[in-house]
Amino acid sequence: MGIFSTGFAALTLLGLILLKLFPAKWRWLVLLGLSWGFYAFCGLGPFAVLLAVTGLGYAAGRRLSALNARLAALDKGDKAQTEALRGRKKRTLALALVLLFGALFAFKYLSGLTAGLDRLLGLGWSLPALFVPLGLSYYCFQSAGYMIDCYRGGVTAERSFPRYALFVAFFPQLTEGPIGRYGDLAPQLADPKPLTWESAKTGLQLILWGALKKLVIADRAAVVVSEIYGNYTAYGGVMIAVGVLFYCIQLYCDFSGTIDVVRGVAYLLGVELAENFRRPIFAVSLTDYWRRWHISLGAWLRDYMFYPISLSRWYQKISRRLRKRLGGRFGKILPTSLVTFLIYFVIGVWHGSSLKYLAFGVYNGVIITAGLLAEPLFEKFCVSRGIDRKSRDMRAFGMLRTTCIVFVGRYLTRAGSLRAALAMLWKTVRHPIPSQFSSGALFRLGLTGMDLALIGCGVLAVLFVEARTERGDDLDGALERRRGLRTLLTFLALAVLLLFGVFRGSYIPTEMIYQQF
Amino acid sequence: MPKRKRKKIQPPQKKSLWAKLRSKRARKPMDPARRWCLSFGLCLLLAVLLIPALNLLTDPLGAFGDPIFHWDSYNFTQNPRLAKVPWIEEHFDDYDSYVVGPSSTSSLPKEDLEKTFGGSFYNMMSYGANWYDIENTCNFLLDRDEVRTLVINAFFSTARVYGKTETSLNYASHPDVDGSNRLLFTLRFLFASPRYAMDKLAALRQDTYLQQSFDVFDVESGAYDKRVRDVEPIGSLEEYLEAYPVFKDYPEQTIRLEAVEEAVAALGRIRDRCAAAGTRLVVICVPGYWENILQYAPEDVHAYLSGLVSVTELWDFSLSSASYEPRYFYDATHFRNDLGRMLLARIAEDETVWYPEDLGTLVNAENLEEHWAGFYDAAAEDLTESLTVLMYHDLIEREGDSGSDVAMTVHQFAQEMVYLQKNGYHTVTLDELKAFVEQGTPLPEKPVLITFDDGYLSNYVYAYPILEELGQHAVIFAIGATMGQTEHYKDTEYPITPHFSYEQAAEMVAAGCVSVQSHTYDMHQWEPYESGGTIHETILRAEGESEEDYIALLRTDYQTSRELLEEGTGERQYALAFPGGQYDTLSQAILREEGVELTFSTRTGEAVLVRGLRQSLCAIKRNNVARGLSLDEFAALLGEEN
């Protein structure tokens, strides 16, 4: 059951009704019931995995908090005892993380990996594909974050299993993220805010905006994308670039649209989720881009990987040695770059197990590392030429540069294989065949002129809203002063969504029906 | 407490509702968020209502009587099960007989059904119908109309499953037919995906005179509009298999008939109802392409046939030599109208229409086993005839004489005619070609057809005497506008190669060796000589010309040509050679409507005629006989091997 299904809408509606009916202290239980019901409905196997992961996180958290409590109670002078307890804590966390990521690995990557090895080495056997529980990566990362927080003592472990279970399984965010933090989420989930006009407005606006992005723009763009990526050999470079552009549109509208709907639904249910996208189109560098795109994943990796590694004693040691050996700027930057590289490698692998995702991780890591290394040179260059790096032109240049880098990266993530991605890139550079584009090939990709116009208008609308928001304009406030216009826009948005958003379904295109007879 | 005080002082007065509301609003400004939510709710309601409004007004599937566009052909195409019902309910007076079945039923032409069974037929076929649909439709018709004849197409596919099989709106039935809940039906179609409506609006802009994939139904007959299929030029098998690759690599599979019992029971109930109503019931199993028929499990086919004949006799056409001729089919289960015509002629024992000898058996309980014993014996038969059609233009007495660009010497022509005679060729007439296709009358040995284009005077002066002397036949396609012109091109001062007159044409026709047919009246214009107006060098629609104007022009042009020629020569007009060899589906279809039965193109190659398939007379191939051709080259043109 996806976010954009009647079932999910019904579930949300049921949730709203039940939250209204039940007294405040039972509301969190209502949410848990719905969340578990939702997940169990998607399959009992995945539900068992969810329960197991929840159990693991709960037990590990309790244990870590208990150890923390014992540590705190210890006499400060008792060094041996402190060390012993710290060691146990560390072992507990390590074991829990190994189990957790082992499960993630087993379900998501193992069969792909053995198949890959089989292809590479000709082993003659590979593991059959297991089912991939819906949203597994999200709730594993969320649980891991919780455990690390418990380890650090930043949060005290949840005593009640069902309350903890709700944190793991809260249904709006269960399948598509964002990856929540226990400290932010748990208090809200324990006592969901009652529905107010204000939260209803925010929630509905998010849902409407998200659904427009996803159902009107992204699902349409997907048709072009699958045509061009699927038959890239039939197209010249220009058309392939068009396909990649549509993919960028699809990916952003799909992902951010879904997250908007998730956040909207959570708002209606009285829970405020973190933002996952902050207008990535306006990123001035790749680092900035990853701070704006899939924020919760980036932040997770920063807090639970980047800092722990780069601040760890062993890594400090390595970097000190590196600095000594290499000396100068390079020695200073390299240690940070290595961790950065590792993070982007993980981001790549997060998306999937095939070679192209590894390449995607390497691509991002290399560019960011290169950026860090080149930064002083660039700075010097700017100073010598008297270029103001904060000027509007430089920002625009940065945005354009970042867009190009991201654009090229998108060849990798959607192509059938790494080889196909490279072939597509090669064609874009060497065999553009622009005549294909000018001879109206755009209209033979499975979309009508009307569909293309809708995508075009939709993208313009998204860009407009994002640009104004980026500038810090209060669009909502501005519209509040023009109520007629706002009502008209609301009506238009709803009409467009209803008339053009129902893109799938049991509909058979006119030209198809007779052809079968 | 000033407020309470004031209230006490003022006498209670009646406030209007509006005033109350206003005072409330004035007292307490509404929370902006609340106001937004309320307006959102209102907008949502309005937007949601937009969908039923759109569906109701455009009615893309014909559920609500299509109040604005009345585009029945489109609605039928989207869902024949549904859209035909309200239509026929309004037209029961015009019909008294019906044919029911799956889409292959569409190839039983209305006029031939009426010729065979009498009455006025309506085709109630629907996509993928099984016996559930057939019985519902029969009941619906018998309930509402006095039915004279009910023809059921019991093709094997109808017994594969029983009941509603498809859930999409394109397959939904009408409550009047399947007794489904009317409210649910209405709601379903009111809230249908708006894409249906958008498709219809888009199709409206693309609508043309001929049918397209979105409006394939002929509303008056209830069957597919076959105007396009019926003028598709069909010739050699190789070309056909190229054009219809489905017959080349027919997929292998076994098809089971899972619903034989239900089918037989349904037929039993229909028979009883027909008997009670005094309706004649005819059950036909239409032909299928042999590879398709052989895919049905034989034990199932036997069970099905014996079940059906235990109820009533059955015309079984499913497998015969016709099944082995792919050109009779446009896919494995859909045959061409001419095969439908043949099978109906078989039922009526109509001698004027040719059909294969083994086409169809009337099976009953007595002869079932005998029929079954020979069921799979059918085999392919050669149903075709090939001939060379020669194309000549102008003749000149000797090399160097003035004449048109394509002129050849009389000597060359005479030599070639003598060659034909000496080598046993028979110059056939158009009537003979037509008789071969329609009645199966064999063509003479080594047939060849001689044709002349444009109608030059030289045809009369030189060719006619030679043909007469040798006892040969030829067809001359004359341009109406230049008939009898010997000096100037129409009413201009431009010189013209002389053309023969109507009197000369009449003389040749009367002699019996020449047929003069149309090369259009004035659609073979020569642009440099024309002034103003839309110029037609060929029969095709000119650039920028509207479809409507073009069709009117083409009709008038052909009618003028026909009237003048029929008046001038006394000969029936039924053939036309396309000027410049150019033609398209639209021009073919219009000419067919105007009564043109044979058309000639300039595509080169052997002309292949197929017995029973009248469209093999469309755009017949011709070989141009070039000036200066040697006799060896001429022999090669005739397909002779050295």
Interface residues (C-beta under 8 A of the other chain):
Chain A: T196 W197 E198 A200 K201 L204 T448 M450 E480 R483 R486 T487 T490 F491 L494 A495 L497 L498 L499 F500 V502 F503 G505 S506 Y507 I508 P509 T510 E511 I513 Y514 Q515 Q516 F517
Chain B: D31 P32 A33 R34 R35 W36 C37 S39 F40 L42 C43 L44 L46 A47 V48 L50 I51 L54 T77 Q78 S103 Y127 G128 T167 S168 L169 N170 A192 S193 P194 R195 Y196 M198 D199 K200 A202 A203 S213 F214 V216 H334
